[in-house]
């Protein structure tokens, strides 16, 4: 029970970070900074690494909903697709790193991260395909997933450069152990 309270607390902090980071990137003056830098992806992916697949899934699912309600980002038309994509990011990063024990493999953080990013984009493309071809929703289709991936290359680079060192630092500091449990006394 106590461990779940800690995970819920950390999950809430990661969701808060998922709201604040996109707003900070909007201050850069870059057009469509959310689509270029993908700032909401960072806390969601970290959620999978730090909290495991279930909590990572929910951080990914709830971050875009709460952000959309409070800040209007992402737009309502893009919201369901982003919810699906980010939930997959949190789930797969947690599964790969924790459940499938990539935390014990050399380059396991990078393999887990890249697998989560690839799975998230594939599921995003499939959801767009379903929306267009089966539901008749005009949202650009799977080509929109390719376009989003190309425009998001700077964000993908940022994720690959930032997330593994952060996970490593959290492990080295004792905040999370190699078995993916939040260590005692780290969260009040």
SEDO-936282 format. One record per residue (C-alpha): x, y, z. Coordinates in nm, 2 decimals. Layout:
N
X	Y	Z;
...
***
This chain:
188
0.00	0.00	0.00;
0.27	0.24	0.10;
0.46	0.17	-0.22;
0.15	0.25	-0.43;
0.11	0.58	-0.25;
0.47	0.67	-0.34;
0.41	0.56	-0.70;
0.09	0.76	-0.72;
0.27	1.07	-0.59;
0.56	1.03	-0.83;
0.31	0.97	-1.11;
0.13	1.29	-1.02;
0.46	1.48	-1.03;
0.54	1.34	-1.37;
0.19	1.44	-1.50;
0.25	1.79	-1.36;
0.58	1.79	-1.54;
0.40	1.68	-1.86;
0.18	1.99	-1.83;
0.46	2.24	-1.75;
0.72	2.12	-2.01;
0.51	2.19	-2.31;
0.42	2.54	-2.18;
0.79	2.61	-2.13;
0.87	2.50	-2.49;
0.60	2.73	-2.62;
0.81	3.02	-2.49;
1.09	2.93	-2.74;
0.90	3.10	-3.02;
0.94	2.80	-3.25;
0.62	2.73	-3.45;
0.44	2.42	-3.32;
0.70	2.35	-3.05;
0.50	2.06	-2.91;
0.52	1.88	-3.24;
0.88	1.96	-3.28;
1.02	1.90	-2.94;
0.77	1.64	-2.80;
0.81	1.77	-2.44;
0.52	1.57	-2.30;
0.68	1.24	-2.41;
0.98	1.29	-2.17;
0.78	1.26	-1.84;
0.57	0.98	-1.98;
0.86	0.77	-2.09;
1.03	0.84	-1.75;
0.71	0.72	-1.59;
0.74	0.38	-1.75;
1.11	0.36	-1.65;
1.06	0.48	-1.29;
0.72	0.34	-1.21;
0.68	0.04	-1.43;
0.43	-0.05	-1.70;
0.10	0.00	-1.53;
0.17	0.34	-1.37;
0.36	0.44	-1.69;
0.05	0.36	-1.89;
-0.17	0.58	-1.67;
0.08	0.87	-1.67;
0.07	0.85	-2.05;
-0.31	0.82	-2.06;
-0.39	1.10	-1.82;
-0.12	1.36	-1.91;
-0.27	1.47	-2.24;
-0.63	1.47	-2.10;
-0.54	1.69	-1.81;
-0.32	1.91	-2.03;
-0.59	1.95	-2.28;
-0.85	2.05	-2.02;
-0.62	2.29	-1.84;
-0.41	2.44	-2.12;
-0.59	2.35	-2.45;
-0.29	2.15	-2.56;
-0.32	1.91	-2.73;
-0.62	2.02	-2.93;
-0.94	1.80	-2.88;
-0.91	1.65	-3.23;
-0.56	1.52	-3.16;
-0.63	1.42	-2.80;
-0.75	1.06	-2.84;
-0.45	0.97	-3.07;
-0.20	1.13	-2.83;
-0.36	0.95	-2.54;
-0.32	0.62	-2.71;
0.04	0.69	-2.82;
0.16	0.82	-2.48;
-0.01	0.53	-2.30;
0.18	0.29	-2.52;
0.51	0.48	-2.45;
0.46	0.45	-2.07;
0.35	0.08	-2.09;
0.62	-0.04	-2.33;
0.91	0.15	-2.16;
0.80	-0.01	-1.83;
0.76	-0.35	-1.98;
1.09	-0.35	-2.16;
1.29	-0.20	-1.87;
1.12	-0.36	-1.58;
0.92	-0.67	-1.67;
1.15	-0.80	-1.95;
1.46	-0.70	-1.74;
1.64	-0.48	-1.99;
1.75	-0.28	-1.68;
2.01	-0.55	-1.63;
2.14	-0.55	-1.99;
2.41	-0.33	-2.14;
2.23	-0.06	-2.34;
1.90	-0.18	-2.19;
1.78	0.17	-2.13;
1.84	0.27	-2.49;
1.68	-0.05	-2.62;
1.38	0.00	-2.40;
1.35	0.36	-2.50;
1.37	0.31	-2.87;
1.13	0.01	-2.86;
0.88	0.22	-2.66;
0.91	0.51	-2.91;
0.87	0.28	-3.21;
0.57	0.09	-3.06;
0.41	0.42	-2.97;
0.44	0.56	-3.32;
0.32	0.23	-3.48;
0.01	0.23	-3.25;
-0.04	0.60	-3.33;
-0.03	0.52	-3.70;
-0.28	0.23	-3.66;
-0.51	0.45	-3.46;
-0.51	0.71	-3.74;
-0.57	0.44	-3.99;
-0.87	0.31	-3.80;
-1.01	0.66	-3.75;
-0.99	0.74	-4.12;
-1.08	0.41	-4.28;
-1.32	0.25	-4.04;
-1.47	0.55	-3.87;
-1.46	0.81	-4.14;
-1.28	1.07	-3.92;
-1.07	1.32	-4.12;
-0.74	1.33	-3.93;
-0.47	1.28	-4.20;
-0.44	0.90	-4.16;
-0.12	0.71	-4.12;
0.06	0.97	-4.33;
0.01	1.21	-4.04;
0.21	0.97	-3.82;
0.50	0.98	-4.07;
0.48	1.36	-4.09;
0.46	1.38	-3.71;
0.77	1.16	-3.68;
0.97	1.36	-3.93;
0.87	1.70	-3.77;
0.95	1.55	-3.42;
1.31	1.45	-3.50;
1.45	1.72	-3.27;
1.23	1.59	-2.99;
1.33	1.23	-3.05;
1.70	1.33	-3.03;
1.63	1.52	-2.71;
1.46	1.21	-2.56;
1.75	0.98	-2.66;
2.00	1.23	-2.51;
1.81	1.30	-2.18;
1.61	1.00	-2.07;
1.89	0.73	-2.03;
2.12	0.96	-1.83;
1.82	1.06	-1.60;
1.73	0.69	-1.55;
2.09	0.61	-1.48;
2.12	0.91	-1.23;
1.81	0.80	-1.05;
1.95	0.45	-1.01;
2.29	0.57	-0.90;
2.14	0.81	-0.65;
1.94	0.52	-0.50;
1.60	0.68	-0.59;
1.51	0.36	-0.78;
1.68	0.03	-0.74;
1.76	-0.22	-1.01;
1.43	-0.40	-0.94;
1.24	-0.09	-1.02;
1.10	-0.02	-0.68;
1.10	0.33	-0.54;
1.34	0.31	-0.25;
1.22	0.38	0.10;
1.23	0.73	0.24;
1.27	0.90	-0.10;
0.92	1.04	-0.12;
0.74	1.19	0.18;
***
